[in-house]
Amino acid sequence: MGRTHALSGAALWLAAVPFLGREDWLGTHALSLSSHQVIAGGVVAAGAGLLPDIDHHNGRIANTLGPITRTLCRWVSRASGGHRHATHSLLFALAMGVAMSQLAIHFRYGWWAVLFILVGFGLRGLGLDFEGHEFWSGLKDCVMAGIAVYLMHDLDMGFVAYPVVAGCLAHLLGDCLTPRGCLLLWPVNWRMEIVLVPRTDGRVERLVVVPVLAIAIVVLTIHTLDGAFLSRWLP
């Protein structure tokens, strides 16, 4: 479900942006984001949409940076109780949001390193690879992730907790619609499962879910950024 997770993370972030700017709802916590920040948030949310699968020893995340990410995923899997346990919970989503926010605010170089990895996760999730050429696919993802970090390195990303949490929540929602569900309230042993997608990477996901999400992202991007562009150019 890598493609679905990446797309749904970006879509949920774009859908949330207008509400996060509502001062009448959020007061001083409301966000005032530039168009560049909105797009950067979408990139981060797409990568964060893969984060809960950091407990999968042979998933898309594990294969992003070769033995480095495979080893990391094995360690996380053992520590979290296996696939779809601790990392597939609301607590994990909130913890990742707080951790990423602290990095972006207080540890710039650490944030750049994490941003590089997140973008790599998103690219790997989208599956835009060279079929049968793992090395060149990985090199392409590294180059594109490096370009993304360069373009985003001067942006104020103090709001990054929001797109990270959005990406993780989109992942959890998607997995709850498949067999096995998620332990949303981990460590409480209660599994949320409403099976609407009977098989991951099956026909329903490829032919229905992915196209719908892609269209939603285009529509939400136009809707969200239109106001920002108009306010910049109109008196």
Secondary structure, DSSP 8 states (H G I E B T S, - for coil): -HHHHHHHHHHHHHHHHHHHT-HHHHGGG-----HHHHHHHHHHHHHHTTGGGGG-TTSTTTTTSTHHHHHHHHHHHHHHTSTTSGGGSHHHHHHHHHHHHHHHHH-HHHHHHHHHHHHHHHHHHHT---TT-HHHHHHHHHHHHHHHHHHHTTS--TTTHHHHHHHHHHHHHHHHTSTT-B-TTTTS---B---SSSSTTSHHIIIIIHHHHHHHHHHHHHHHHHHHHHHHH--
